[in-house]
Amino acid sequence: MGSLIPFQDLNLLPESSSLATMAASTSTTTPIAMKIPKLEPKLEPFEEALETTPPPHNLQQLRELEEPQDPFFSTPNPIPNPISNSQLTPFTDQTLTPLSQNSTISTDENNVYSEFHRISELFKTAFAKGLQQYGGDVLVPDPDARAIVPVPEENQVSAAVIVARKRIPRSSELVRVTNLGVEDERYFRSVVRRTRMIFDALRVLSTAEEEKKHGVGNVKRLRGDLRASSVMRDRGLWLNRDKRIVGSIPGVYIGDLFFFRMELCVVGLHGQVQAGIDYVPASQSSNGEPIATSVIVSGGYEDDEDAGDVIIYTGHGGQDKFNKQCVHQKLEGGNLALERSMHYGIEVRVIRGIKFPGSITTKVYVYDGLYRIMDCWFDVGKSGFGVYKYKLVRIEGQAEMGSSILRFAAALRAKPLTMRPVGYLSLDISLQKESLPVLLFNDIDSEQEPLYYDYLPRTVFPPFAFHQSGNGTGCECTTSCADDCFCAMKNGGEFAYDHNGILLRGKPVVFECGPFCRCPPQCRNRVSQNGLKSRLEVFRSRETGWGVRSLDLIHAGAFICEYAGVVLTREQAHIISMNGDNLVYPHRFSDRWAEWGELSQIYSDYVRPSYPPMPPLDFAIDVSKMRNVACYMTHSSTPNVLVQFVLYDHNNLMFPHLMLFAMENIPPLRELSLDYGVAEEWTPKQLSICN
């Protein structure tokens, strides 16, 4: 098996602790007589306690979720293939290449293929050789296919096709993705984003349903993430279950944030629900040796040392239920897998778990890139018991660590001029018109254009928009709106937001409580009208000109700001446009709102929201003289911000507010982007107002 660590196993008696005994079976050894508490592998605590009364149809799944070692699928142990150690080496092919070309292929077709409709072209070479080598009635992947994840074929989004699918066992095949092209990067990023949007939509809807049944605060332990992941697993929507990817996961970027361990499993970044080390067990490995693929560093072990680029990582095992080391660790399971990964030079993904009071779970997981295991040794820990330690060193040439950006953003919020003594042109270009300051930063050139216009916190509508909006009726709620109030009826019988102000699903238009309602400003149906929730910064970029980013972490579905300007009628817009002024046409924005909460892949009876129907928007917004921070957001075909039409100060469907919500979890200092709906007749100046 190769060289093992030349240290004693302190669990053994002195006369039986030789290296040969350590490498061989320990069935004949005599452990030291002592009372040993029940131990678990290196587990990380759940963000929240498990729900006490899960839905009946998910009871079995929730029981499986509590298992520490890959509990979601029962993978049969394949017949081990006794290959030499030299055959288990990394590859740098331009396609996904198996780390072992001689791995045993199961004769059961369902254990080899997931029931995906399309298989990625990048995986064609890796799969075709193995399948043809071992024969069997198995189809070779379509050479024109591109998906490595469960993506429905075209014209097959009808829910009748998307019924309960057979669960996909987690594969033991090791592959690596290298040298992806630009189009491939965009494609995989789109797949990951779409999967995460489904997860978030299921989670918030599930939590909202439970709160509706039992009341806010009465349900003590809600776990919408468990329900969402369970449903997605049953629909075959978990990513990368048909292979174990070594190194980077296609479509997952360094700095991406996750609030739930289950979401890490859904995208394939880390496959263990609680265990801190994810690895291929020896029983499933092609050469009979475990191989580690990812670790989570969250300070759960007292002997961990984290210096950013260098980590002293403590192995698993030996802790009691109070997270105190009580016995010696052993070189087995994940500990042995890390040693074997070091031996073969296989990199591991590092995800850091960070306490974050501003998040929905008080903790956030951030992907920080690839590390190599440079050394490992057996040492005496702080509690006096033997622990295995591993020195992880970050591979050079990667993007900045997301955890470093989180710390820098926190310091920037507190002392901007101390962290950036040069570059700030203004600490609040809104001049206190917004609920939070809007900063202006430029350390590239002398351009100061955002200082030369009047800041407009809200859109200015023509007076007749209010006169034609009805007789000014509102709800009679005195504390917070209930599900049967007047404003809820205007929204089709359900509110658009949960109790945290998160948009549950996109709709043609959302009616918020307005000036004629008796509910207080803290009402759950007053979200976008209360102004900024995040500290935004307009910044100068060499790639996009002016752009916008947030100093705060923005949750998926959270309100960001309004796209504000002066509303013009068609006739007014025609005259103004003759002068070459900047006009924005709301009807040209892409309907990204329809993607948020879109669950046709989950529910057979899912129907895209269509109430209330919106008439064609026939007005323009002039931002040439007065505008707000949103006007500096750049265009993207894969945006992280959507436009949701909202009415609150009037009921005229012809003139809605353009409210912006996050389509994904947006880390601090990541640029915000919109899909402006690019048309050929648009000039670059019209597409991006100030770039």
TORLUMKOL-47488 format. One record per residue (C-alpha): y, z, x. Coordinates in steps of 0.2 Angstrom, whole numbers, plus 5000, padded with zeros to 4 digits. Example, Ala and Ser with C-alpha at 12.3 -4.5 7.8 and 13.67 -1.06 7.14 Angstrom:
REM residues 2
497850395062/499550365068/
END
This chain:
REM residues 691
500050005000/501150015015/501950155024/502350315014/503650445017/503050555031/503450725023/502350855015/502050864997/502551044994/501451054979/499951054990/499251195000/499651185019/497851135024/497850985012/499550915014/499250785027/499950605025/498250545021/498050665007/499750615001/499350435000/497650464992/497150534976/497650714973/496150754962/495350854975/496850954980/497151134975/498851174968/499751334972/499351464959/500951484949/501551474931/502351304929/503451264914/503251104904/504150974913/504750804909/505250654920/507050634925/507750634908/509550614902/510150704887/510550614871/512350584867/512050674851/510550764843/509350664833/509550644815/508550764804/508150654790/508050474795/507650334782/505850324777/505650154784/506250204801/505350364803/503950294814/505250204824/506250354827/504750454832/504350324845/506150324851/505850504856/504550464869/505250464887/504150324895/504550154887/504150214869/504650064860/503149944862/501349974866/500949854881/499149834885/498749864904/498449694912/497049674925/497849714941/497949574954/497549634971/498849534981/499449594998/501149675001/501849525009/501749424993/502949544984/504549474991/506249434984/506649244981/508349154981/507849004971/509148924960/508148964945/507349124938/505849144951/504449274949/504349394963/502449364962/501749194959/500049264957/500249384943/498949384930/499249294914/498549374898/497449264887/498349324872/499749204868/500749334860/500749444875/501449294886/502749224874/503949304863/504249224846/505949154851/506348984844/507048924861/506648974879/507948954893/507848804904/508148924919/506449004915/505548834913/504948824931/504449004932/503449004916/502748824917/501848854934/500949014928/500448944911/499748784918/498848874932/497948994921/497648864907/497448924889/498148854873/499948894877/501448774875/502548744890/504348784886/505448644879/506448574894/507948554884/508048734879/509248854886/509049024878/508249174887/508549284872/508049274853/509249144847/508849054831/508648864831/510048764823/509948754804/508848904804/510049044801/509449064783/508749244781/507149174773/506649134791/507249294798/506049414791/505049554800/504449484817/503049544828/503649664841/503749594858/502949694872/503949734887/503349614901/502849664918/503349504926/504749524939/506049384940/507749364948/509249254942/510249174955/511649044957/512049014939/513248884935/514948904925/514248844909/512648954911/513749104914/514749064898/513149034888/512349204893/513949294891/514049234873/512249284869/512549464876/514249474867/513449414850/511949534852/513149684856/514249634840/512649644830/512249814837/513949884834/514049814816/512349884812/512850054819/514550074811/513850014794/512350134795/513450274799/514650234785/513250224773/512650394778/514350474776/514550394759/512950474753/513150644760/515050654763/516050664780/515550814790/514050864779/512850754789/512750844805/511750734816/512050544813/511250424825/511750254819/511350184837/509450224834/509450134817/510349984824/509149974839/507649994828/508149854816/508549744830/506949774839/505949734823/506949574821/506549524839/508449534845/508249634860/508649544876/507549514891/505949594884/504849444889/505249474908/505849614920/507449554928/507749614946/509649614950/511049554939/510749534920/511449364915/512949394903/513249574908/514749594920/515149734932/516249854923/515549824905/515549984895/514250054884/514350214873/512450224869/510850224879/510050124866/511249984869/510749974887/508949954881/509549814868/510349704882/509049744894/510149824907/509049984907/507450004898/507150184897/507850294882/508150454892/507250424909/508550394923/507350274933/506750114925/505350034934/503749934932/502250054932/500850034944/499649994930/500649844925/501249784942/500349634949/499949714966/499649894959/501249964965/502750024954/504449934957/506150014952/507449894943/508850014938/509450194939/510750294929/511850414939/512650544928/512650704938/511050774929/510350834945/511250964955/510750884972/511550714967/512950654978/514050514972/515350434984/515550274975/514850144987/513550264993/512450374982/511250514987/510150494972/508850634968/507150584961/506450634944/505350784940/505350974942/506651024930/506551144915/507351114899/508951194906/509051054919/508651174933/507451134947/505951244945/504551164955/504351034969/504450844965/503050724968/503050554975/502450474959/503150374944/504950324947/505050414963/503650304971/504450154963/506150184972/505150204988/504250044985/505849954981/506550014997/505049955006/505149774999/507049765000/507249754981/508949794974/509249904959/510549904946/511650064945/512350124929/513550274929/513650394915/515350474914/516050604903/517450524893/518350634879/519150484872/517550394867/516550404851/515150504860/516050604873/515150494886/515250314892/514050214903/514750084915/513849954924/514349964943/513349824951/511849814963/511349934976/510049934990/508950084994/509250115013/508350275016/507250405007/506650575012/505950745006/507150885007/507451065000/508651064986/509951184981/508751284970/507551304985/506251174978/505751014987/506650854980/506550674985/508250594990/508650414991/510250334999/510850194989/512250084997/513249954986/512949774991/514549694997/515549554989/515349614971/516749644959/517649814958/516649954951/516949994933/516950184936/518350164949/519350064937/519150204924/519750334936/521250224942/521750184923/521750374920/522850404934/523950264929/524250334912/524750494919/525850444934/526150254933/527550254947/526450354958/524950244957/526050084957/527650114966/528049924967/527949804952/528449894936/529949804928/529949914913/529050074907/529350024889/529949854884/529849904866/531250034868/530250164859/530050044844/528150064846/527150224844/526650204862/527550134877/527249954882/527349924901/527949774910/527149744927/527449594940/527049614958/526749424961/528449334959/530249364952/529949314934/530649434921/530649334906/529849464894/531449564896/532549434889/532049444870/532149574856/530649674854/529949654836/528649794831/528249714814/528249544807/529849504797/529449414780/530649324769/531349434754/530449324741/528749374748/529049554741/529749494725/528249394721/527049524725/526849614708/527549764700/527149884715/525649984710/524650094721/523250224721/523450404715/522550494729/523350644735/522250684751/521250534757/520650384747/518950394738/517750244736/518250224718/520150224719/521350084715/521450024733/519550024735/519449914720/520649794727/519549774743/518049734732/517449914729/517349964748/518550004761/518649894777/518650044789/517650194793/518350364795/518750334813/519750184809/518450054815/518349894806/516649884797/516649694795/517849554795/518549494778/519749354772/521049494769/521049684769/522149784757/522849944765/523750074755/525550044754/527250124750/526750144731/525250244735/525250434735/523950454749/524650524766/524950424782/523250494788/522250404775/520750314781/521450154772/523050154783/522550094800/523449944806/525149994798/525350144809/525650054825/524850054842/523350154846/523250104865/524450094879/524649914882/525449824898/526149644899/525749594917/525949434928/524349344933/524149194945/522849124933/523549144916/525449174919/525849324908/524449424900/524049584891/522949724896/522649904890/522750064900/521550144888/519750104883/519650004867/518150034855/517349884847/518149854830/519649964834/521449904829/522549854844/524249784837/525049664826/525449484830/527349494826/528749374824/529949304811/529049214796/529649034792/529248924777/528648754779/530348674777/531148804789/529748774802/530048594802/531848614806/531548744819/530248644828/531448494830/532348604842/530748634853/530648824848/529048914850/528148924833/526448994829/525448934814/524249074807/523048944799/522648874816/521849044822/519949024823/519049134809/518349254822/518449384809/516949314801/515949354817/516349534816/514949614805/514049454803/512249504800/511349344794/510049374807/509649544800/509749544781/508949404771/510249424757/511749424769/513249334762/514849304772/516349404764/517349294752/518349414742/519749404739/519949214742/521349174753/522449024748/522948904762/524248984773/525748874774/527048964785/527448984803/527949124814/529449104825/529349204842/530649114851/531949254850/531049404844/529249444847/528049584852/526749614865/525349514856/526249354859/525849364878/523949364875/523149214882/521949094874/520049104877/518549014868/517649174870/518949304865/518849494865/520149504851/520049434833/521449404820/521149504803/522349464789/523049624781/524149664766/525049834764/526849824761/526649684748/525249594739/525849414741/524249324748/525349184755/526049294768/524849414776/525049514792/524149454807/523249614814/522249614830/520549704832/519349714846/517849614846/516949714859/517149874870/518649824881/518749924897/520449984904/521449844913/520349704906/521349564900/521449534881/521249364874/521349274857/520649114851/522149014845/521148874838/521548744851/522148574843/522448414853/524248404846/524648584853/525648584869/525248714883/526848804878/526348814860/524648874865/525249014876/526949064871/527649124888/526449044900/
END
